[in-house]
Structures are given as structure tokens and as C-alpha cells.
Amino acid sequence: MSRERQERLLNEQLREIEEGIRELKASNGELFTIKQLEKTKRGLENRLAKLLDSKKRDDVVTYEQLCVDRLYVDEARSGRHPDH
């Protein structure tokens, strides 16, 4: 997955978590649930920070650049033993 797409997805998840925390606090939600969401938020923030700090290692083709809509994996067996 491209770095840009990963960043976008993490930011979307962070916004959803933040919205959930606000809603729970506004409705006096359970403290345990709020704390769990805050923990999840910190984890997402750490992942985003690592993503932004990482340097691109090499020039690879991302899934998006392949213009592939679906990927099918055929796991049908040929009837032969895998060691032969």
C-alpha cells in the first residue's frame, strides 16, 4: 500500500476515534471505554509518526499503481503430495 494511502487511512481512523471519545464524554460514557479508545488513539498516532519518519527504502510498485481491482488466489490441489 502506498505511503500516502496508509497516511490517509490512519488519519481517518484517528478522526473516528477522536469523534467517538468526544461523543462518549458528552454522554458521560463509561470511563473504561473512553480509556480504551484513548489507548487505541495513541497506538494509531505512534504508527502514523513511524510512517512519517520512515524513509522510502526502495522504489517498489505499490498495489495502487498496478491498477488491479481484485486478486484471486487459486488454492486448488493437483492431487499430488506437496513433497513430490
N, CA, C and O atoms as a Maestro MAE file, in Angstrom:
{
 s_m_m2io_version
 :::
 2.0.0
}

f_m_ct {
 s_m_title
 :::
 protein
 m_atom[336] {
  # First column is atom index #
  i_m_mmod_type
  r_m_x_coord
  r_m_y_coord
  r_m_z_coord
  i_m_residue_number
  s_m_chain_name
  s_m_pdb_residue_name
  s_m_pdb_atom_name
  i_m_atomic_number
  :::
  1 25 0.848 -1.160 0.000 1 A "MET " " N  " 7
  2 3 0.000 0.000 0.000 1 A "MET " " CA " 6
  3 2 0.903 1.235 0.000 1 A "MET " " C  " 6
  4 15 1.925 1.259 0.686 1 A "MET " " O  " 8
  5 25 0.534 2.236 -0.751 2 A "SER " " N  " 7
  6 3 1.361 3.427 -0.833 2 A "SER " " CA " 6
  7 2 1.405 4.146 0.512 2 A "SER " " C  " 6
  8 15 0.490 4.043 1.329 2 A "SER " " O  " 8
  9 25 2.475 4.862 0.707 3 A "ARG " " N  " 7
  10 3 2.652 5.618 1.955 3 A "ARG " " CA " 6
  11 2 1.525 6.644 2.123 3 A "ARG " " C  " 6
  12 15 1.018 6.841 3.228 3 A "ARG " " O  " 8
  13 25 1.141 7.290 1.028 4 A "GLU " " N  " 7
  14 3 0.074 8.289 1.084 4 A "GLU " " CA " 6
  15 2 -1.255 7.673 1.510 4 A "GLU " " C  " 6
  16 15 -1.997 8.247 2.307 4 A "GLU " " O  " 8
  17 25 -1.536 6.495 0.964 5 A "ARG " " N  " 7
  18 3 -2.797 5.829 1.322 5 A "ARG " " CA " 6
  19 2 -2.778 5.382 2.784 5 A "ARG " " C  " 6
  20 15 -3.781 5.510 3.486 5 A "ARG " " O  " 8
  21 25 -1.643 4.860 3.241 6 A "GLN " " N  " 7
  22 3 -1.519 4.473 4.639 6 A "GLN " " CA " 6
  23 2 -1.745 5.678 5.549 6 A "GLN " " C  " 6
  24 15 -2.454 5.589 6.551 6 A "GLN " " O  " 8
  25 25 -1.137 6.794 5.190 7 A "GLU " " N  " 7
  26 3 -1.290 8.014 5.984 7 A "GLU " " CA " 6
  27 2 -2.748 8.453 6.025 7 A "GLU " " C  " 6
  28 15 -3.269 8.814 7.080 7 A "GLU " " O  " 8
  29 25 -3.402 8.419 4.866 8 A "ARG " " N  " 7
  30 3 -4.808 8.823 4.792 8 A "ARG " " CA " 6
  31 2 -5.683 7.914 5.658 8 A "ARG " " C  " 6
  32 15 -6.549 8.399 6.387 8 A "ARG " " O  " 8
  33 25 -5.462 6.596 5.582 9 A "LEU " " N  " 7
  34 3 -6.262 5.652 6.374 9 A "LEU " " CA " 6
  35 2 -6.040 5.848 7.872 9 A "LEU " " C  " 6
  36 15 -6.993 5.809 8.650 9 A "LEU " " O  " 8
  37 25 -4.792 6.058 8.277 10 A "LEU " " N  " 7
  38 3 -4.509 6.284 9.696 10 A "LEU " " CA " 6
  39 2 -5.167 7.570 10.179 10 A "LEU " " C  " 6
  40 15 -5.716 7.610 11.280 10 A "LEU " " O  " 8
  41 25 -5.115 8.610 9.371 11 A "ASN " " N  " 7
  42 3 -5.758 9.871 9.754 11 A "ASN " " CA " 6
  43 2 -7.269 9.720 9.855 11 A "ASN " " C  " 6
  44 15 -7.886 10.299 10.750 11 A "ASN " " O  " 8
  45 25 -7.873 8.957 8.958 12 A "GLU " " N  " 7
  46 3 -9.316 8.695 9.023 12 A "GLU " " CA " 6
  47 2 -9.669 7.946 10.303 12 A "GLU " " C  " 6
  48 15 -10.646 8.276 10.974 12 A "GLU " " O  " 8
  49 25 -8.870 6.937 10.638 13 A "GLN " " N  " 7
  50 3 -9.111 6.168 11.857 13 A "GLN " " CA " 6
  51 2 -8.965 7.061 13.091 13 A "GLN " " C  " 6
  52 15 -9.746 6.959 14.037 13 A "GLN " " O  " 8
  53 25 -7.960 7.933 13.072 14 A "LEU " " N  " 7
  54 3 -7.775 8.849 14.202 14 A "LEU " " CA " 6
  55 2 -8.983 9.772 14.367 14 A "LEU " " C  " 6
  56 15 -9.440 9.999 15.487 14 A "LEU " " O  " 8
  57 25 -9.498 10.301 13.264 15 A "ARG " " N  " 7
  58 3 -10.678 11.177 13.347 15 A "ARG " " CA " 6
  59 2 -11.881 10.422 13.920 15 A "ARG " " C  " 6
  60 15 -12.623 10.965 14.738 15 A "ARG " " O  " 8
  61 25 -12.072 9.180 13.493 16 A "GLU " " N  " 7
  62 3 -13.197 8.388 14.002 16 A "GLU " " CA " 6
  63 2 -13.051 8.122 15.495 16 A "GLU " " C  " 6
  64 15 -14.025 8.210 16.243 16 A "GLU " " O  " 8
  65 25 -11.839 7.798 15.928 17 A "ILE " " N  " 7
  66 3 -11.591 7.540 17.355 17 A "ILE " " CA " 6
  67 2 -11.839 8.809 18.161 17 A "ILE " " C  " 6
  68 15 -12.493 8.769 19.203 17 A "ILE " " O  " 8
  69 25 -11.315 9.939 17.676 18 A "GLU " " N  " 7
  70 3 -11.497 11.206 18.377 18 A "GLU " " CA " 6
  71 2 -12.975 11.565 18.482 18 A "GLU " " C  " 6
  72 15 -13.422 12.052 19.521 18 A "GLU " " O  " 8
  73 25 -13.734 11.330 17.419 19 A "GLU " " N  " 7
  74 3 -15.170 11.591 17.432 19 A "GLU " " CA " 6
  75 2 -15.863 10.691 18.464 19 A "GLU " " C  " 6
  76 15 -16.732 11.145 19.209 19 A "GLU " " O  " 8
  77 25 -15.475 9.426 18.498 20 A "GLY " " N  " 7
  78 3 -16.048 8.503 19.479 20 A "GLY " " CA " 6
  79 2 -15.751 8.925 20.902 20 A "GLY " " C  " 6
  80 15 -16.621 8.840 21.769 20 A "GLY " " O  " 8
  81 25 -14.530 9.381 21.157 21 A "ILE " " N  " 7
  82 3 -14.166 9.843 22.501 21 A "ILE " " CA " 6
  83 2 -15.020 11.052 22.883 21 A "ILE " " C  " 6
  84 15 -15.547 11.117 23.993 21 A "ILE " " O  " 8
  85 25 -15.157 12.011 21.959 22 A "ARG " " N  " 7
  86 3 -15.975 13.208 22.239 22 A "ARG " " CA " 6
  87 2 -17.421 12.827 22.550 22 A "ARG " " C  " 6
  88 15 -18.023 13.346 23.490 22 A "ARG " " O  " 8
  89 25 -17.971 11.909 21.743 23 A "GLU " " N  " 7
  90 3 -19.363 11.501 21.954 23 A "GLU " " CA " 6
  91 2 -19.537 10.809 23.302 23 A "GLU " " C  " 6
  92 15 -20.509 11.062 24.013 23 A "GLU " " O  " 8
  93 25 -18.588 9.932 23.654 24 A "LEU " " N  " 7
  94 3 -18.697 9.234 24.943 24 A "LEU " " CA " 6
  95 2 -18.571 10.202 26.117 24 A "LEU " " C  " 6
  96 15 -19.288 10.081 27.111 24 A "LEU " " O  " 8
  97 25 -17.660 11.157 25.996 25 A "LYS " " N  " 7
  98 3 -17.501 12.138 27.072 25 A "LYS " " CA " 6
  99 2 -18.743 13.004 27.196 25 A "LYS " " C  " 6
  100 15 -19.163 13.331 28.306 25 A "LYS " " O  " 8
  101 25 -19.337 13.381 26.064 26 A "ALA " " N  " 7
  102 3 -20.542 14.221 26.081 26 A "ALA " " CA " 6
  103 2 -21.732 13.492 26.693 26 A "ALA " " C  " 6
  104 15 -22.592 14.111 27.320 26 A "ALA " " O  " 8
  105 25 -21.779 12.170 26.507 27 A "SER " " N  " 7
  106 3 -22.911 11.401 27.030 27 A "SER " " CA " 6
  107 2 -22.557 10.689 28.333 27 A "SER " " C  " 6
  108 15 -23.258 9.776 28.769 27 A "SER " " O  " 8
  109 25 -21.451 11.127 28.946 28 A "ASN " " N  " 7
  110 3 -20.982 10.505 30.198 28 A "ASN " " CA " 6
  111 2 -20.837 8.999 30.051 28 A "ASN " " C  " 6
  112 15 -21.309 8.226 30.884 28 A "ASN " " O  " 8
  113 25 -20.176 8.602 28.977 29 A "GLY " " N  " 7
  114 3 -19.945 7.182 28.704 29 A "GLY " " CA " 6
  115 2 -19.026 6.550 29.727 29 A "GLY " " C  " 6
  116 15 -18.442 7.235 30.566 29 A "GLY " " O  " 8
  117 25 -18.906 5.242 29.648 30 A "GLU " " N  " 7
  118 3 -18.077 4.504 30.598 30 A "GLU " " CA " 6
  119 2 -16.617 4.923 30.484 30 A "GLU " " C  " 6
  120 15 -16.069 5.035 29.388 30 A "GLU " " O  " 8
  121 25 -16.006 5.151 31.630 31 A "LEU " " N  " 7
  122 3 -14.616 5.575 31.686 31 A "LEU " " CA " 6
  123 2 -13.700 4.521 31.060 31 A "LEU " " C  " 6
  124 15 -12.727 4.863 30.388 31 A "LEU " " O  " 8
  125 25 -14.011 3.246 31.279 32 A "PHE " " N  " 7
  126 3 -13.194 2.164 30.714 32 A "PHE " " CA " 6
  127 2 -13.170 2.256 29.189 32 A "PHE " " C  " 6
  128 15 -12.112 2.122 28.574 32 A "PHE " " O  " 8
  129 25 -14.316 2.481 28.588 33 A "THR " " N  " 7
  130 3 -14.409 2.565 27.131 33 A "THR " " CA " 6
  131 2 -13.631 3.764 26.609 33 A "THR " " C  " 6
  132 15 -12.939 3.666 25.595 33 A "THR " " O  " 8
  133 25 -13.741 4.888 27.294 34 A "ILE " " N  " 7
  134 3 -13.010 6.092 26.896 34 A "ILE " " CA " 6
  135 2 -11.509 5.835 26.966 34 A "ILE " " C  " 6
  136 15 -10.768 6.217 26.060 34 A "ILE " " O  " 8
  137 25 -11.065 5.195 28.031 35 A "LYS " " N  " 7
  138 3 -9.636 4.905 28.188 35 A "LYS " " CA " 6
  139 2 -9.146 3.945 27.101 35 A "LYS " " C  " 6
  140 15 -8.031 4.097 26.601 35 A "LYS " " O  " 8
  141 25 -9.966 2.961 26.734 36 A "GLN " " N  " 7
  142 3 -9.593 2.037 25.665 36 A "GLN " " CA " 6
  143 2 -9.451 2.778 24.336 36 A "GLN " " C  " 6
  144 15 -8.514 2.526 23.579 36 A "GLN " " O  " 8
  145 25 -10.378 3.686 24.056 37 A "LEU " " N  " 7
  146 3 -10.305 4.465 22.824 37 A "LEU " " CA " 6
  147 2 -9.073 5.367 22.817 37 A "LEU " " C  " 6
  148 15 -8.427 5.535 21.783 37 A "LEU " " O  " 8
  149 25 -8.752 5.945 23.971 38 A "GLU " " N  " 7
  150 3 -7.561 6.794 24.068 38 A "GLU " " CA " 6
  151 2 -6.292 5.970 23.850 38 A "GLU " " C  " 6
  152 15 -5.338 6.449 23.236 38 A "GLU " " O  " 8
  153 25 -6.278 4.746 24.347 39 A "LYS " " N  " 7
  154 3 -5.140 3.855 24.134 39 A "LYS " " CA " 6
  155 2 -5.005 3.513 22.649 39 A "LYS " " C  " 6
  156 15 -3.901 3.514 22.104 39 A "LYS " " O  " 8
  157 25 -6.131 3.220 22.004 40 A "THR " " N  " 7
  158 3 -6.132 2.933 20.574 40 A "THR " " CA " 6
  159 2 -5.637 4.148 19.793 40 A "THR " " C  " 6
  160 15 -4.880 4.011 18.833 40 A "THR " " O  " 8
  161 25 -6.069 5.332 20.211 41 A "LYS " " N  " 7
  162 3 -5.651 6.564 19.554 41 A "LYS " " CA " 6
  163 2 -4.136 6.743 19.648 41 A "LYS " " C  " 6
  164 15 -3.497 7.099 18.658 41 A "LYS " " O  " 8
  165 25 -3.558 6.504 20.814 42 A "ARG " " N  " 7
  166 3 -2.096 6.620 20.981 42 A "ARG " " CA " 6
  167 2 -1.367 5.643 20.060 42 A "ARG " " C  " 6
  168 15 -0.348 5.989 19.462 42 A "ARG " " O  " 8
  169 25 -1.887 4.434 19.949 43 A "GLY " " N  " 7
  170 3 -1.281 3.445 19.060 43 A "GLY " " CA " 6
  171 2 -1.307 3.900 17.601 43 A "GLY " " C  " 6
  172 15 -0.323 3.747 16.878 43 A "GLY " " O  " 8
  173 25 -2.433 4.456 17.179 44 A "LEU " " N  " 7
  174 3 -2.545 4.957 15.803 44 A "LEU " " CA " 6
  175 2 -1.605 6.141 15.581 44 A "LEU " " C  " 6
  176 15 -0.985 6.261 14.524 44 A "LEU " " O  " 8
  177 25 -1.504 7.011 16.584 45 A "GLU " " N  " 7
  178 3 -0.597 8.150 16.479 45 A "GLU " " CA " 6
  179 2 0.848 7.687 16.354 45 A "GLU " " C  " 6
  180 15 1.623 8.263 15.591 45 A "GLU " " O  " 8
  181 25 1.211 6.649 17.099 46 A "ASN " " N  " 7
  182 3 2.574 6.099 17.009 46 A "ASN " " CA " 6
  183 2 2.831 5.507 15.622 46 A "ASN " " C  " 6
  184 15 3.896 5.721 15.043 46 A "ASN " " O  " 8
  185 25 1.865 4.770 15.095 47 A "ARG " " N  " 7
  186 3 2.011 4.190 13.750 47 A "ARG " " CA " 6
  187 2 2.164 5.280 12.700 47 A "ARG " " C  " 6
  188 15 2.973 5.154 11.781 47 A "ARG " " O  " 8
  189 25 1.378 6.362 12.837 48 A "LEU " " N  " 7
  190 3 1.451 7.469 11.891 48 A "LEU " " CA " 6
  191 2 2.813 8.160 11.991 48 A "LEU " " C  " 6
  192 15 3.413 8.502 10.972 48 A "LEU " " O  " 8
  193 25 3.297 8.364 13.209 49 A "ALA " " N  " 7
  194 3 4.606 9.007 13.405 49 A "ALA " " CA " 6
  195 2 5.717 8.171 12.775 49 A "ALA " " C  " 6
  196 15 6.608 8.711 12.119 49 A "ALA " " O  " 8
  197 25 5.664 6.849 12.975 50 A "LYS " " N  " 7
  198 3 6.670 5.968 12.372 50 A "LYS " " CA " 6
  199 2 6.608 6.024 10.851 50 A "LYS " " C  " 6
  200 15 7.637 6.047 10.177 50 A "LYS " " O  " 8
  201 25 5.397 6.045 10.325 51 A "LEU " " N  " 7
  202 3 5.223 6.113 8.881 51 A "LEU " " CA " 6
  203 2 5.813 7.411 8.328 51 A "LEU " " C  " 6
  204 15 6.496 7.403 7.304 51 A "LEU " " O  " 8
  205 25 5.547 8.513 9.005 52 A "LEU " " N  " 7
  206 3 6.032 9.807 8.535 52 A "LEU " " CA " 6
  207 2 7.543 9.947 8.708 52 A "LEU " " C  " 6
  208 15 8.198 10.642 7.931 52 A "LEU " " O  " 8
  209 25 8.093 9.286 9.725 53 A "ASP " " N  " 7
  210 3 9.533 9.364 9.980 53 A "ASP " " CA " 6
  211 2 10.342 8.421 9.096 53 A "ASP " " C  " 6
  212 15 11.533 8.637 8.872 53 A "ASP " " O  " 8
  213 25 9.693 7.384 8.600 54 A "SER " " N  " 7
  214 3 10.430 6.389 7.820 54 A "SER " " CA " 6
  215 2 10.790 6.951 6.453 54 A "SER " " C  " 6
  216 15 10.046 7.727 5.853 54 A "SER " " O  " 8
  217 25 11.931 6.538 5.995 55 A "LYS " " N  " 7
  218 3 12.366 6.921 4.659 55 A "LYS " " CA " 6
  219 2 11.966 5.814 3.705 55 A "LYS " " C  " 6
  220 15 11.930 4.639 4.070 55 A "LYS " " O  " 8
  221 25 11.673 6.202 2.499 56 A "LYS " " N  " 7
  222 3 11.314 5.203 1.498 56 A "LYS " " CA " 6
  223 2 12.535 4.341 1.235 56 A "LYS " " C  " 6
  224 15 13.591 4.847 0.856 56 A "LYS " " O  " 8
  225 25 12.391 3.045 1.436 57 A "ARG " " N  " 7
  226 3 13.531 2.134 1.329 57 A "ARG " " CA " 6
  227 2 13.956 1.865 -0.096 57 A "ARG " " C  " 6
  228 15 15.149 1.847 -0.400 57 A "ARG " " O  " 8
  229 25 13.006 1.661 -0.955 58 A "ASP " " N  " 7
  230 3 13.350 1.387 -2.338 58 A "ASP " " CA " 6
  231 2 12.172 1.745 -3.237 58 A "ASP " " C  " 6
  232 15 11.064 2.003 -2.767 58 A "ASP " " O  " 8
  233 25 12.430 1.753 -4.501 59 A "ASP " " N  " 7
  234 3 11.380 2.080 -5.457 59 A "ASP " " CA " 6
  235 2 10.632 0.807 -5.820 59 A "ASP " " C  " 6
  236 15 11.079 0.022 -6.655 59 A "ASP " " O  " 8
  237 25 9.503 0.622 -5.189 60 A "VAL " " N  " 7
  238 3 8.675 -0.545 -5.469 60 A "VAL " " CA " 6
  239 2 7.367 -0.082 -6.078 60 A "VAL " " C  " 6
  240 15 6.962 1.068 -5.911 60 A "VAL " " O  " 8
  241 25 6.724 -0.969 -6.771 61 A "VAL " " N  " 7
  242 3 5.419 -0.678 -7.334 61 A "VAL " " CA " 6
  243 2 4.381 -0.969 -6.259 61 A "VAL " " C  " 6
  244 15 4.345 -2.062 -5.694 61 A "VAL " " O  " 8
  245 25 3.547 0.010 -5.987 62 A "THR " " N  " 7
  246 3 2.510 -0.180 -4.977 62 A "THR " " CA " 6
  247 2 1.292 -0.846 -5.600 62 A "THR " " C  " 6
  248 15 1.149 -0.888 -6.822 62 A "THR " " O  " 8
  249 25 0.438 -1.353 -4.766 63 A "TYR " " N  " 7
  250 3 -0.784 -2.018 -5.204 63 A "TYR " " CA " 6
  251 2 -1.623 -1.070 -6.058 63 A "TYR " " C  " 6
  252 15 -2.191 -1.475 -7.072 63 A "TYR " " O  " 8
  253 25 -1.698 0.199 -5.639 64 A "GLU " " N  " 7
  254 3 -2.490 1.177 -6.379 64 A "GLU " " CA " 6
  255 2 -1.938 1.400 -7.792 64 A "GLU " " C  " 6
  256 15 -2.706 1.606 -8.731 64 A "GLU " " O  " 8
  257 25 -0.630 1.360 -7.941 65 A "GLN " " N  " 7
  258 3 -0.017 1.592 -9.243 65 A "GLN " " CA " 6
  259 2 -0.239 0.432 -10.213 65 A "GLN " " C  " 6
  260 15 -0.092 0.602 -11.423 65 A "GLN " " O  " 8
  261 25 -0.583 -0.716 -9.705 66 A "LEU " " N  " 7
  262 3 -0.830 -1.870 -10.559 66 A "LEU " " CA " 6
  263 2 -2.170 -1.791 -11.274 66 A "LEU " " C  " 6
  264 15 -2.397 -2.507 -12.249 66 A "LEU " " O  " 8
  265 25 -3.061 -0.923 -10.794 67 A "CYS " " N  " 7
  266 3 -4.408 -0.781 -11.354 67 A "CYS " " CA " 6
  267 2 -5.163 -2.112 -11.313 67 A "CYS " " C  " 6
  268 15 -5.851 -2.473 -12.268 67 A "CYS " " O  " 8
  269 25 -5.031 -2.820 -10.227 68 A "VAL " " N  " 7
  270 3 -5.687 -4.115 -10.046 68 A "VAL " " CA " 6
  271 2 -6.912 -3.903 -9.167 68 A "VAL " " C  " 6
  272 15 -6.825 -3.280 -8.109 68 A "VAL " " O  " 8
  273 25 -8.046 -4.421 -9.605 69 A "ASP " " N  " 7
  274 3 -9.275 -4.313 -8.826 69 A "ASP " " CA " 6
  275 2 -9.428 -5.460 -7.838 69 A "ASP " " C  " 6
  276 15 -9.902 -5.273 -6.718 69 A "ASP " " O  " 8
  277 25 -9.018 -6.654 -8.273 70 A "ARG " " N  " 7
  278 3 -9.174 -7.841 -7.440 70 A "ARG " " CA " 6
  279 2 -7.975 -8.748 -7.627 70 A "ARG " " C  " 6
  280 15 -7.292 -8.715 -8.651 70 A "ARG " " O  " 8
  281 25 -7.743 -9.552 -6.615 71 A "LEU " " N  " 7
  282 3 -6.676 -10.531 -6.683 71 A "LEU " " CA " 6
  283 2 -7.262 -11.850 -6.209 71 A "LEU " " C  " 6
  284 15 -7.772 -11.944 -5.093 71 A "LEU " " O  " 8
  285 25 -7.190 -12.858 -7.047 72 A "TYR " " N  " 7
  286 3 -7.715 -14.172 -6.707 72 A "TYR " " CA " 6
  287 2 -6.556 -15.135 -6.501 72 A "TYR " " C  " 6
  288 15 -5.585 -15.130 -7.259 72 A "TYR " " O  " 8
  289 25 -6.669 -15.951 -5.478 73 A "VAL " " N  " 7
  290 3 -5.661 -16.958 -5.207 73 A "VAL " " CA " 6
  291 2 -6.332 -18.320 -5.359 73 A "VAL " " C  " 6
  292 15 -7.290 -18.636 -4.654 73 A "VAL " " O  " 8
  293 25 -5.823 -19.109 -6.273 74 A "ASP " " N  " 7
  294 3 -6.367 -20.435 -6.509 74 A "ASP " " CA " 6
  295 2 -5.573 -21.419 -5.669 74 A "ASP " " C  " 6
  296 15 -4.393 -21.656 -5.926 74 A "ASP " " O  " 8
  297 25 -6.218 -21.985 -4.676 75 A "GLU " " N  " 7
  298 3 -5.540 -22.919 -3.787 75 A "GLU " " CA " 6
  299 2 -5.954 -24.354 -4.062 75 A "GLU " " C  " 6
  300 15 -5.809 -25.221 -3.200 75 A "GLU " " O  " 8
  301 25 -6.459 -24.605 -5.236 76 A "ALA " " N  " 7
  302 3 -6.876 -25.961 -5.600 76 A "ALA " " CA " 6
  303 2 -5.655 -26.869 -5.635 76 A "ALA " " C  " 6
  304 15 -4.575 -26.464 -6.065 76 A "ALA " " O  " 8
  305 25 -5.836 -28.072 -5.188 77 A "ARG " " N  " 7
  306 3 -4.728 -29.028 -5.163 77 A "ARG " " CA " 6
  307 2 -4.751 -29.892 -6.405 77 A "ARG " " C  " 6
  308 15 -5.809 -30.213 -6.945 77 A "ARG " " O  " 8
  309 25 -3.579 -30.255 -6.837 78 A "SER " " N  " 7
  310 3 -3.472 -31.071 -8.051 78 A "SER " " CA " 6
  311 2 -3.610 -32.557 -7.754 78 A "SER " " C  " 6
  312 15 -3.568 -33.376 -8.672 78 A "SER " " O  " 8
  313 25 -3.771 -32.911 -6.504 79 A "GLY " " N  " 7
  314 3 -3.885 -34.319 -6.157 79 A "GLY " " CA " 6
  315 2 -2.550 -34.946 -5.829 79 A "GLY " " C  " 6
  316 15 -2.483 -36.087 -5.372 79 A "GLY " " O  " 8
  317 25 -1.488 -34.198 -6.063 80 A "ARG " " N  " 7
  318 3 -0.149 -34.723 -5.763 80 A "ARG " " CA " 6
  319 2 0.241 -34.302 -4.352 80 A "ARG " " C  " 6
  320 15 -0.240 -33.300 -3.823 80 A "ARG " " O  " 8
  321 25 1.110 -35.082 -3.772 81 A "HIS " " N  " 7
  322 3 1.639 -34.769 -2.457 81 A "HIS " " CA " 6
  323 2 2.576 -33.565 -2.617 81 A "HIS " " C  " 6
  324 15 3.351 -33.529 -3.572 81 A "HIS " " O  " 8
  325 25 2.529 -32.563 -1.698 82 A "PRO " " N  " 7
  326 3 3.334 -31.359 -1.852 82 A "PRO " " CA " 6
  327 2 4.842 -31.602 -1.846 82 A "PRO " " C  " 6
  328 15 5.589 -30.754 -2.333 82 A "PRO " " O  " 8
  329 25 5.314 -32.729 -1.310 83 A "ASP " " N  " 7
  330 3 6.748 -33.006 -1.264 83 A "ASP " " CA " 6
  331 2 7.243 -33.697 -2.521 83 A "ASP " " C  " 6
  332 15 8.451 -33.890 -2.655 83 A "ASP " " O  " 8
  333 25 6.387 -34.075 -3.440 84 A "HIS " " N  " 7
  334 3 6.798 -34.802 -4.635 84 A "HIS " " CA " 6
  335 2 6.726 -33.944 -5.856 84 A "HIS " " C  " 6
  336 15 7.040 -34.404 -6.954 84 A "HIS " " O  " 8
  :::
 }
 m_bond[335] {
  # First column is bond index #
  i_m_from
  i_m_to
  i_m_order
  :::
  1 1 2 1
  2 2 3 1
  3 3 4 2
  4 3 5 1
  5 5 6 1
  6 6 7 1
  7 7 8 2
  8 7 9 1
  9 9 10 1
  10 10 11 1
  11 11 12 2
  12 11 13 1
  13 13 14 1
  14 14 15 1
  15 15 16 2
  16 15 17 1
  17 17 18 1
  18 18 19 1
  19 19 20 2
  20 19 21 1
  21 21 22 1
  22 22 23 1
  23 23 24 2
  24 23 25 1
  25 25 26 1
  26 26 27 1
  27 27 28 2
  28 27 29 1
  29 29 30 1
  30 30 31 1
  31 31 32 2
  32 31 33 1
  33 33 34 1
  34 34 35 1
  35 35 36 2
  36 35 37 1
  37 37 38 1
  38 38 39 1
  39 39 40 2
  40 39 41 1
  41 41 42 1
  42 42 43 1
  43 43 44 2
  44 43 45 1
  45 45 46 1
  46 46 47 1
  47 47 48 2
  48 47 49 1
  49 49 50 1
  50 50 51 1
  51 51 52 2
  52 51 53 1
  53 53 54 1
  54 54 55 1
  55 55 56 2
  56 55 57 1
  57 57 58 1
  58 58 59 1
  59 59 60 2
  60 59 61 1
  61 61 62 1
  62 62 63 1
  63 63 64 2
  64 63 65 1
  65 65 66 1
  66 66 67 1
  67 67 68 2
  68 67 69 1
  69 69 70 1
  70 70 71 1
  71 71 72 2
  72 71 73 1
  73 73 74 1
  74 74 75 1
  75 75 76 2
  76 75 77 1
  77 77 78 1
  78 78 79 1
  79 79 80 2
  80 79 81 1
  81 81 82 1
  82 82 83 1
  83 83 84 2
  84 83 85 1
  85 85 86 1
  86 86 87 1
  87 87 88 2
  88 87 89 1
  89 89 90 1
  90 90 91 1
  91 91 92 2
  92 91 93 1
  93 93 94 1
  94 94 95 1
  95 95 96 2
  96 95 97 1
  97 97 98 1
  98 98 99 1
  99 99 100 2
  100 99 101 1
  101 101 102 1
  102 102 103 1
  103 103 104 2
  104 103 105 1
  105 105 106 1
  106 106 107 1
  107 107 108 2
  108 107 109 1
  109 109 110 1
  110 110 111 1
  111 111 112 2
  112 111 113 1
  113 113 114 1
  114 114 115 1
  115 115 116 2
  116 115 117 1
  117 117 118 1
  118 118 119 1
  119 119 120 2
  120 119 121 1
  121 121 122 1
  122 122 123 1
  123 123 124 2
  124 123 125 1
  125 125 126 1
  126 126 127 1
  127 127 128 2
  128 127 129 1
  129 129 130 1
  130 130 131 1
  131 131 132 2
  132 131 133 1
  133 133 134 1
  134 134 135 1
  135 135 136 2
  136 135 137 1
  137 137 138 1
  138 138 139 1
  139 139 140 2
  140 139 141 1
  141 141 142 1
  142 142 143 1
  143 143 144 2
  144 143 145 1
  145 145 146 1
  146 146 147 1
  147 147 148 2
  148 147 149 1
  149 149 150 1
  150 150 151 1
  151 151 152 2
  152 151 153 1
  153 153 154 1
  154 154 155 1
  155 155 156 2
  156 155 157 1
  157 157 158 1
  158 158 159 1
  159 159 160 2
  160 159 161 1
  161 161 162 1
  162 162 163 1
  163 163 164 2
  164 163 165 1
  165 165 166 1
  166 166 167 1
  167 167 168 2
  168 167 169 1
  169 169 170 1
  170 170 171 1
  171 171 172 2
  172 171 173 1
  173 173 174 1
  174 174 175 1
  175 175 176 2
  176 175 177 1
  177 177 178 1
  178 178 179 1
  179 179 180 2
  180 179 181 1
  181 181 182 1
  182 182 183 1
  183 183 184 2
  184 183 185 1
  185 185 186 1
  186 186 187 1
  187 187 188 2
  188 187 189 1
  189 189 190 1
  190 190 191 1
  191 191 192 2
  192 191 193 1
  193 193 194 1
  194 194 195 1
  195 195 196 2
  196 195 197 1
  197 197 198 1
  198 198 199 1
  199 199 200 2
  200 199 201 1
  201 201 202 1
  202 202 203 1
  203 203 204 2
  204 203 205 1
  205 205 206 1
  206 206 207 1
  207 207 208 2
  208 207 209 1
  209 209 210 1
  210 210 211 1
  211 211 212 2
  212 211 213 1
  213 213 214 1
  214 214 215 1
  215 215 216 2
  216 215 217 1
  217 217 218 1
  218 218 219 1
  219 219 220 2
  220 219 221 1
  221 221 222 1
  222 222 223 1
  223 223 224 2
  224 223 225 1
  225 225 226 1
  226 226 227 1
  227 227 228 2
  228 227 229 1
  229 229 230 1
  230 230 231 1
  231 231 232 2
  232 231 233 1
  233 233 234 1
  234 234 235 1
  235 235 236 2
  236 235 237 1
  237 237 238 1
  238 238 239 1
  239 239 240 2
  240 239 241 1
  241 241 242 1
  242 242 243 1
  243 243 244 2
  244 243 245 1
  245 245 246 1
  246 246 247 1
  247 247 248 2
  248 247 249 1
  249 249 250 1
  250 250 251 1
  251 251 252 2
  252 251 253 1
  253 253 254 1
  254 254 255 1
  255 255 256 2
  256 255 257 1
  257 257 258 1
  258 258 259 1
  259 259 260 2
  260 259 261 1
  261 261 262 1
  262 262 263 1
  263 263 264 2
  264 263 265 1
  265 265 266 1
  266 266 267 1
  267 267 268 2
  268 267 269 1
  269 269 270 1
  270 270 271 1
  271 271 272 2
  272 271 273 1
  273 273 274 1
  274 274 275 1
  275 275 276 2
  276 275 277 1
  277 277 278 1
  278 278 279 1
  279 279 280 2
  280 279 281 1
  281 281 282 1
  282 282 283 1
  283 283 284 2
  284 283 285 1
  285 285 286 1
  286 286 287 1
  287 287 288 2
  288 287 289 1
  289 289 290 1
  290 290 291 1
  291 291 292 2
  292 291 293 1
  293 293 294 1
  294 294 295 1
  295 295 296 2
  296 295 297 1
  297 297 298 1
  298 298 299 1
  299 299 300 2
  300 299 301 1
  301 301 302 1
  302 302 303 1
  303 303 304 2
  304 303 305 1
  305 305 306 1
  306 306 307 1
  307 307 308 2
  308 307 309 1
  309 309 310 1
  310 310 311 1
  311 311 312 2
  312 311 313 1
  313 313 314 1
  314 314 315 1
  315 315 316 2
  316 315 317 1
  317 317 318 1
  318 318 319 1
  319 319 320 2
  320 319 321 1
  321 321 322 1
  322 322 323 1
  323 323 324 2
  324 323 325 1
  325 325 326 1
  326 326 327 1
  327 327 328 2
  328 327 329 1
  329 329 330 1
  330 330 331 1
  331 331 332 2
  332 331 333 1
  333 333 334 1
  334 334 335 1
  335 335 336 2
  :::
 }
}
